[in-house]
């Protein structure tokens, strides 16, 4: 995962009453980067508190390694890998119907033996899925397969073990649940999300790092591309009010609202980069633009900022040449 947690708390208003940006911020909610205002007015904020409560009252904890309920069909265990790029850690999800005798694990997370044994100890695991190639999602896959005997599937064949790669549009039926594979390149070229249409009244989507529970993701350029990411946001918006089950950060209540906010943020960033180029020149480097647009970014996330700027420069220059 190469996303960063910059938005500290989100208070949701109705997407029907507020059709564009269907969220607003209470108190001081900006940290260093992606959901920040222009650099002249940005402020630093403290880290989020240990737990966050989603609309239906379910909780994702920032500290607990125990199995916790995240939706009607999902539970999760938080991996012990917190950091500036992984927020509180990786949410490793366990999917199963109420009376199912087996489960599906999504994103085993890091190669932490205790974490993987806790996942294996939730019951019989019949399938392991990963949302994308980054190590904080895949590093534990092989060991979890050893512990459970379950095959591992991903969009990238290099991260499949004992099974075929995932295909966009396919429906997986396992653990008494229908899981629809949705290709969402942008964060990385192999990013996928998993739609659970029967998870509550509006369904849910496990979004990996394409949508985070706090802030917004970065683009792992050159593998990740902004044009692809914007198309992926369009694809996800079509799921309407489905719940958002991110790989990092708390559960969110409306995918449609989140994708609109993400798109608005990206367009705002593009405008800031265009303005920077007017002063620096059309051929300015990503590093130079980052110095202007993210003037006060913390050193721990400087690389993430610069990679996202590079992706946006590539997008703008490609459109101008086309």
C-alpha positions in Angstrom: 0.0 0.0 0.0 1.3 3.5 -0.9 -1.5 5.6 0.4 -1.3 8.1 3.2 -3.8 9.0 5.9 -4.3 12.7 5.7 -7.9 13.2 6.6 -8.5 12.6 10.2 -12.2 12.4 10.6 -15.1 12.5 8.2 -18.7 13.4 9.0 -21.1 12.3 6.3 -24.1 14.2 5.2 -26.8 12.8 2.8 -25.6 12.3 -0.7 -29.1 13.1 -1.8 -29.2 16.5 -0.1 -25.6 17.3 -1.1 -25.0 15.8 -4.5 -21.4 16.9 -5.2 -19.1 16.7 -2.3 -21.3 14.7 0.1 -19.0 15.2 3.1 -17.8 18.0 5.2 -15.1 18.3 7.8 -15.6 19.0 11.5 -12.9 20.7 13.6 -9.3 20.6 12.2 -9.0 17.6 9.8 -6.0 18.1 7.7 -2.6 16.5 8.2 0.1 16.7 5.6 -1.1 15.8 2.2 -3.8 14.7 -0.2 -7.0 16.1 1.4 -5.3 19.3 2.2 -6.1 22.9 1.2 -3.5 24.8 -0.9 -0.2 25.0 0.9 -0.6 28.6 2.1 -3.6 27.6 4.3 -2.8 24.0 5.3 -2.5 23.1 8.9 -1.2 20.0 10.6 -3.5 17.9 12.8 -3.0 15.2 15.3 -3.4 11.5 14.4 -6.9 10.0 14.5 -8.1 8.5 17.7 -7.9 4.8 18.1 -11.4 3.9 16.9 -13.8 5.2 14.3 -17.5 4.5 14.1 -19.3 4.1 10.8 -22.9 4.9 10.0 -24.4 1.6 11.1 -22.5 1.6 14.4 -19.9 -0.9 13.5 -16.4 0.0 14.6 -12.9 -0.4 13.1 -10.2 -0.2 15.8 -6.8 1.3 15.4 -5.2 -1.0 17.9 -7.0 -4.3 18.3 -5.7 -7.5 16.8 -9.0 -9.4 17.4 -11.6 -10.3 14.9 -14.1 -7.5 14.6 -17.4 -7.1 12.7 -17.2 -4.6 9.8 -20.5 -5.4 8.0 -23.2 -8.1 7.8 -20.9 -10.5 5.8 -17.5 -9.3 6.8 -15.2 -9.2 9.8 -11.5 -8.1 9.9 -8.3 -8.3 11.9 -6.1 -5.2 11.9 -2.5 -6.2 11.0 0.3 -4.8 13.3 1.9 -2.7 10.6 1.0 0.9 11.3 2.9 3.7 9.6 2.7 6.9 7.6 2.0 4.8 4.4 -0.4 2.2 6.0 -2.4 4.3 8.5 -3.3 2.1 11.5 -2.3 -1.0 9.6 -3.8 -3.3 7.0 -7.4 -4.5 7.5 -7.4 -8.2 6.6 -11.0 -9.1 5.9 -12.8 -12.4 6.6 -15.9 -12.9 4.4 -18.5 -15.5 5.1 -22.3 -16.0 5.2 -23.9 -16.4 8.6 -24.1 -20.2 8.5 -21.1 -20.9 6.2 -18.6 -23.5 7.3 -15.7 -21.7 5.6 -14.5 -18.2 4.8 -12.6 -16.1 2.3 -9.7 -13.9 3.5 -9.0 -10.7 1.6 -5.5 -9.1 1.9 -3.6 -11.3 4.3 -1.3 -8.4 5.0 2.4 -8.5 6.2 4.3 -11.6 6.9 3.6 -11.4 10.6 3.3 -14.9 12.1 0.9 -13.9 14.9 -1.4 -12.0 12.5 -1.5 -14.8 10.0 -2.2 -17.4 12.7 -5.0 -15.3 14.0 -6.5 -15.2 10.4 -6.0 -19.0 10.1 -7.6 -19.5 13.5 -10.9 -17.9 12.4 -12.1 -21.2 10.9 -11.6 -23.0 7.7 -10.4 -20.7 4.9 -11.3 -21.8 1.4 -9.9 -18.9 -0.6 -7.4 -16.0 -0.2 -7.8 -12.9 -2.4 -5.5 -9.9 -2.7 -6.5 -6.4 -4.0 -3.1 -5.5 -5.4 0.6 -6.3 -5.4 2.0 -4.1 -2.5 3.7 -6.0 0.2 1.5 -4.8 3.0 -1.3 -6.8 1.3 0.6 -9.7 -0.2 3.6 -10.5 1.9 1.7 -12.9 4.1 -0.1 -14.7 1.3 2.2 -17.7 0.9 2.5 -18.3 4.6 -1.3 -18.1 5.0 -1.7 -20.6 2.2 0.7 -22.9 4.1 -1.4 -22.5 7.3 -4.8 -23.0 5.6 -4.3 -24.9 2.3 -6.4 -22.2 0.5 -5.4 -21.0 -2.9 -4.4 -17.4 -3.5 -5.9 -15.3 -6.3 -4.9 -11.9 -7.5 -5.0 -9.9 -10.8 -1.3 -10.2 -11.2 -0.3 -13.9 -11.9 2.9 -13.4 -9.9 0.8 -13.2 -6.7 -1.4 -16.2 -7.5 -0.6 -19.5 -5.7 -2.5 -22.6 -6.7 -5.2 -20.7 -8.7 -5.8 -18.6 -11.8 -5.6 -14.8 -11.9 -8.7 -12.7 -11.2 -10.8 -11.5 -14.1 -12.8 -8.3 -14.2 -16.5 -9.0 -14.1 -16.2 -12.6 -12.8 -18.3 -13.7 -9.9 -16.7 -15.9 -7.2 -19.0 -18.0 -5.1 -17.3 -19.0 -1.8 -18.2 -19.1 1.9 -21.8 -18.8 1.0 -21.2 -15.3 -0.5 -21.2 -13.9 -4.1 -18.1 -11.8 -4.7 -17.8 -9.8 -7.9 -14.4 -8.8 -9.1 -14.1 -5.2 -10.2 -10.9 -4.0 -12.0 -9.9 -0.6 -10.6 -6.4 0.3 -11.9 -4.9 3.6 -10.9 -3.3 3.2 -7.5 -1.5 0.3 -9.2 -2.1 -1.3 -12.6 -3.3 -4.6 -10.9 -5.7 -3.0 -8.4 -9.1 -4.7 -8.0 -12.1 -4.2 -5.7 -14.6 -6.8 -4.5 -18.3 -6.1 -4.6 -20.5 -8.0 -2.2 -24.0 -7.3 -3.5 -25.8 -9.1 -0.7 -23.9 -7.4 2.2 -26.8 -5.4 3.7 -29.4 -3.4 1.9 -27.0 -1.6 -0.4 -24.2 -4.1 -0.6 -20.6 -3.3 0.1 -17.3 -3.0 -1.8 -13.8 -4.0 -0.4 -11.8 -1.2 -2.0 -8.2 -2.1 -1.2 -6.1 1.0 -1.5 -8.2 2.5 -4.3 -10.4 4.1 -1.6 -9.1 4.6 1.9 -11.0 5.0 5.1 -9.1 8.3 5.8 -7.7 10.7 3.3 -7.1 9.6 -0.3 -4.7 7.2 -1.9 -1.6 8.0 -4.0 -0.8 6.8 -7.4 2.2 4.4 -7.7 3.6 6.1 -10.8 4.5 4.9 -13.4 2.7 1.7 -12.7 -0.3 3.6 -11.5 -1.9 6.2 -13.8 -4.3 9.1 -13.1 -6.4 8.5 -16.3 -7.0 4.9 -15.2 -7.7 6.0 -11.6 -10.4 8.5 -12.7 -12.0 5.8 -14.8 -12.0 3.5 -11.8 -13.7 6.2 -9.7 -16.4 6.4 -12.3 -16.8 2.6 -12.2 -17.1 2.6 -8.4 -19.5 5.4 -8.3 -22.0 3.2 -10.1 -22.3 1.1 -6.9 -24.2 4.0 -5.3 -24.6 3.9 -1.5 -22.7 0.6 -1.0 -20.6 0.5 2.1 -16.9 1.1 1.8 -14.6 -1.5 3.3 -11.1 -0.1 2.8 -7.8 -1.9 3.4 -6.7 1.0 5.6 -8.7 3.1 7.9 -12.4 2.9 9.1 -15.4 1.7 7.2 -17.4 4.4 5.4 -21.1 4.4 4.5 -21.5 5.5 0.9 -19.2 4.6 -2.0 -20.9 7.1 -4.3 -20.3 10.0 -2.0 -16.7 9.0 -1.4 -15.9 8.7 -5.1 -17.4 12.1 -5.8 -15.2 13.6 -3.1 -12.1 11.8 -4.5 -12.8 13.1 -8.0 -13.3 16.6 -6.8 -10.1 16.5 -4.9 -8.1 15.2 -7.9 -9.5 17.9 -10.1 -8.5 20.5 -7.5 -5.0 19.1 -7.3 -4.7 19.2 -11.1 -5.7 22.9 -11.0 -3.0 23.6 -8.5 -0.4 21.8 -10.6 -1.4 23.7 -13.7 -0.9 26.9 -11.7 2.5 25.8 -10.5 3.5 25.1 -14.1 2.6 28.6 -15.1 5.3 29.8 -12.8 7.9 27.1 -13.2 7.5 26.4 -16.9 5.9 23.5 -18.8 8.9 21.3 -18.4 9.2 21.6 -14.7 10.2 18.3 -12.9 7.9 16.5 -10.5 10.3 17.4 -7.6 10.0 21.1 -8.4 6.3 21.0 -8.7 6.1 19.1 -5.4 8.1 21.8 -3.7 5.3 24.3 -4.7 2.2 22.3 -4.3 3.2 20.3 -1.2 5.5 23.0 0.3 5.1 21.8 3.9 4.8 18.1 3.4 6.5 15.9 6.0 9.6 14.1 4.9 8.0 10.7 5.7 5.5 11.1 2.8 7.5 13.3 0.5 8.1 10.3 -1.9 4.4 9.6 -2.0 3.6 13.2 -2.8 6.2 13.3 -5.6 5.0 10.1 -7.2 1.4 11.5 -7.3 2.6 14.7 -8.8 4.5 12.7 -11.5 1.3 10.9 -12.3 -0.6 14.1 -12.6 2.1 15.7 -14.8 2.0 12.7 -17.0 -1.8 13.0 -17.3 -1.7 16.7 -18.1 1.1 16.4 -20.6 -0.5 13.5 -22.3 -3.8 15.4 -22.7 -2.0 18.4 -24.1 0.0 16.3 -26.6 -3.2 14.5 -27.6 
